[in-house]
Amino acid sequence: MLRAIRVLSSAERGSRPVVDTVILDYAQRSAQATVNGLKGGRFEITLGDATRLRTDDALLLEDGSLVEVVAAPEQLIEARAGDVAGLARFAWHLGDRHVAVQMLPNRIRVRRQPAIQALLKSLGAKITLIEAPFEPEGGAYASTHAQDHAHSHHRGHRHYHDH
């Protein structure tokens, strides 16, 4: 099994040919994993905590070959607001809950969760349930596990993140 040693952006990879393609959901693109390619290859991804793979990235393997990364469709909530202030309000509430968010020009996407759907509806969002690739923002800490990260906020404490 070949191991990925680096991620190349689409610009870095240029027109170099790829030997295989992996279709990965958000969690798989944000963690260390062993994955199977569409052409039967098996690859180990252990690139470090701050690495997040995006569609059109390429994994540089230890033998010098490249594997293309494609984001798999996932069950998402797409929330729209009547104006930019509404979108900002949605983003603030989701960020306050440490929910990974994909920002688009006139809408926000999040992974489908009943509690988040109820929150967005309560804020006046126009909700559409979709299936699409999820490419959330990296956030201030650009952690690979920001979606599942949880901690409490207490008044007067210093807030450190160990990622």
C-alpha positions in Angstrom: 0.0 0.0 0.0 1.4 3.4 -1.0 1.5 6.3 1.4 0.6 9.9 0.6 3.4 12.2 1.6 2.0 15.6 0.4 -1.0 17.3 -0.9 -0.7 19.2 -4.2 -3.3 21.9 -5.2 -4.7 21.7 -8.7 -2.3 24.6 -9.6 0.7 22.7 -8.2 -0.1 19.4 -9.9 -0.6 21.0 -13.3 -1.3 18.5 -16.1 0.7 15.6 -14.5 -1.3 12.4 -15.0 -3.0 10.7 -12.1 -2.9 6.9 -11.4 -6.1 6.7 -9.5 -9.0 8.8 -8.0 -10.4 8.7 -4.5 -14.0 9.9 -3.8 -14.1 11.0 -0.1 -16.7 12.6 2.2 -15.8 15.5 4.4 -14.8 13.3 7.4 -12.5 11.2 5.2 -10.9 14.3 3.7 -10.2 15.6 7.2 -8.6 12.7 8.9 -5.9 10.1 8.6 -7.3 7.1 6.7 -6.7 4.2 4.5 -8.8 4.6 1.3 -9.5 2.7 -1.9 -9.3 4.3 -5.3 -11.7 3.8 -8.2 -9.1 1.8 -10.1 -8.4 -0.5 -7.2 -5.5 1.2 -5.5 -5.2 1.3 -1.7 -3.6 4.4 -0.2 -2.6 5.5 3.3 -3.3 9.2 4.1 -1.4 10.4 7.2 -0.6 14.0 6.4 -0.9 15.8 9.7 -3.6 17.5 11.7 -3.9 20.7 9.8 -4.3 19.0 6.4 -7.8 19.2 4.7 -8.2 17.8 1.3 -10.4 19.5 -1.3 -11.8 18.5 -4.7 -9.1 18.7 -7.4 -6.2 18.3 -4.9 -3.9 15.5 -5.6 -2.1 13.2 -3.2 1.6 12.8 -4.0 2.5 9.3 -3.2 5.9 8.1 -1.9 6.6 6.6 -5.4 6.0 10.0 -7.0 2.7 9.2 -8.6 -0.5 11.2 -8.0 -4.0 10.3 -6.9 -6.8 12.7 -7.6 -9.2 13.8 -4.7 -12.9 14.3 -5.4 -15.4 15.3 -2.7 -18.3 12.8 -2.4 -21.9 14.1 -2.3 -23.3 14.3 1.3 -26.6 15.0 2.8 -26.6 18.8 3.5 -28.9 21.6 4.6 -28.8 24.6 2.3 -30.0 27.8 4.1 -30.9 31.0 2.4 -31.8 34.4 3.9 -33.6 37.4 2.6 -30.5 39.5 2.9 -26.8 39.4 3.7 -27.5 40.3 7.4 -29.6 37.2 7.6 -26.8 35.0 6.2 -24.4 36.6 8.7 -26.8 35.9 11.6 -27.0 32.2 10.5 -23.2 32.0 10.2 -22.8 33.6 13.7 -25.1 31.1 15.3 -23.5 28.1 13.5 -20.0 29.3 14.4 -21.0 29.8 18.0 -21.8 26.0 17.9 -18.6 25.1 16.1 -20.5 23.8 13.1 -18.5 23.4 9.9 -20.0 25.7 7.3 -19.6 26.1 3.6 -20.2 29.7 2.5 -21.6 30.4 -0.9 -22.5 33.8 -2.4 -26.2 33.7 -1.3 -26.5 30.7 0.9 -24.8 28.6 3.6 -24.4 24.8 3.6 -24.0 22.5 6.6 -24.1 18.8 7.2 -27.6 17.6 7.8 -28.5 17.4 11.5 -32.1 17.8 12.9 -31.0 20.2 15.6 -29.2 22.5 13.2 -32.1 22.3 10.8 -34.5 23.4 13.6 -32.1 26.2 14.6 -31.9 27.6 11.1 -35.7 27.4 10.7 -36.1 29.3 13.9 -33.8 32.0 12.6 -36.0 32.4 9.5 -33.9 30.4 7.0 -35.4 29.1 3.8 -34.2 25.5 4.0 -33.5 23.1 1.2 -32.3 19.5 1.8 -29.7 18.6 -0.8 -27.1 16.1 -1.6 -23.8 17.7 -2.8 -20.1 17.8 -2.1 -19.3 19.6 1.2 -16.3 21.9 1.1 -16.5 23.9 4.4 -14.3 26.9 5.4 -11.1 26.0 7.2 -11.8 28.3 10.1 -9.4 30.1 12.5 -7.7 26.9 13.5 -8.0 25.0 10.2 -8.2 21.8 12.2 -9.0 18.5 10.6 -11.6 17.7 13.2 -13.4 21.0 13.6 -16.8 19.5 12.8 -16.7 17.1 15.7 -14.7 19.2 18.1 -16.6 20.2 21.3 -15.7 22.1 24.4 -17.4 24.5 26.8 -17.1 28.2 27.3 -16.8 29.4 30.8 -16.6 33.0 31.8 -13.2 34.1 32.9 -11.3 31.2 31.6 -8.6 31.4 29.0 -9.6 29.7 25.8 -7.0 27.5 24.2 -7.5 25.1 21.4 -5.2 22.1 21.2 -5.5 20.9 17.7 
